[in-house]
């Protein structure tokens, strides 16, 4: 899944906790955040140890995240401070009576009212498509060595029980540290996809990203090029597996994973096919401007203010993509932010979330190795090298990789490279995760029970079967 600069999703991570004087704050506290027009229930479970220290876990039921430790809990008289540094978020509230805490959720430089009531947690959202064991196929954990990077990658290989050798496919995740199932907000789209394709007769390999899950390496310092190196090692592994037909090994990538799949296929003409799910075909600078535009329009930001915001971000993206000195780039990005805020009213700044904390977040994000590479990368020349069958599909409600911009650009690149075996497919009403969506907003992902559209599964499976027959 592509990273959004702003607004930030409530991505929940783990940490440790400390506090003093537990008193009346111990127990379950629940409330609801209003984010981008959507209600997101939040539940804190606060408990105390014998030494008087507080500990807490947090649930976000609609996002499918439960039992997540927070980093720090403090009580000062009748006020509660909850700090979640790993996601750049905090909650500050005051006890108004024995059953109510009135406070603010702060994240990404923005502040949201959050009234907590004492009470039991709500049930987590159901994920009915998640496959349950026992599986009607072989399910094996495998370890793959990327000798070029000096790391080992761990994942799952599923193989049909029918006689082989079998056609195979490798699944590549989107941006951010992803496990082999591409777990997000309680959904496991790659587990659902792998299960479906294995039942169709394909051997499917999916891996934890480097530095994630059981895989070695450092995710934080890696770029798309590094992930392509890992993907190449995976391709070589599967192609030489005794149960696999080496002439029928294809690649499937979602979002950034589509860029990775294209990179590996361009360097390995023997790749049997490529499936590009919500992959961008324009430079990262252009994509992120379109992404911000789509997300903020969906949230109802007025056009005049939105244009000011997009001009700022476009200028910052270009600096991050072109200035080789990261220190100079960070300084220019900060200066652009401050100049833009100086030309806006305080109300405009507030509506666009242009706070001092948000400025720090943007500078840090645009200074990361991954982001600088991604913004500078143009996928089109790589797509032009693909001569094997290619399926490119995108949801019409995808706000992160807008189909109107990227499907035509994908077709243009493939056609100009002489590829005559491509299929371009718009998927009506599907979002970036290929769920049937109402708005397409990232805030909606965790609220949907559907993990992966059955229509999309069928399109992918039928096309792949047609290619390997």
Secondary structure, 3 states (H helix, E strand, C coil): CCCCCCCCCCCCCCCCCCCCCCHHHCEEEEEEEEECCEEEEEEEEEEECCCCCEEEEEEEHHHCEEEEECCEEEEECCEEEEEEHHHCEEEEEEEEECCEEEEEEEECCEEEEEEEEECCCCCCCCCCCCCCCCCCEEEEEEEEEECCCCEEEEEEEEEECCCCCEEEEEEECCCCCCCCCCEECCEEHHHHHHHHHHHCCCEEEEECCCCCCCCCCCCCCCCHHHHHHHHHHHHHHHHCCCCEEEEEEEEEEECHHHHHHHHHHHHCCCCCEEEEECCCCCCHHHHHHHHHHHHHHHCCCCHHHHHHHHHHHHHHHHHHHHCCCHHHHHHHHHHHHHHHHHCCCHHHHHHCCCCHHHHHHHHHHHCCHHHHHHHHCCCHHHHCCCCCEEEEEEECCCCCCCHHHHHHHHHHHHHHCCCCCEEEEEECCECCCCCECCCCCHHHHHHCCCCCCHHHHHHHHHHHHHHHC
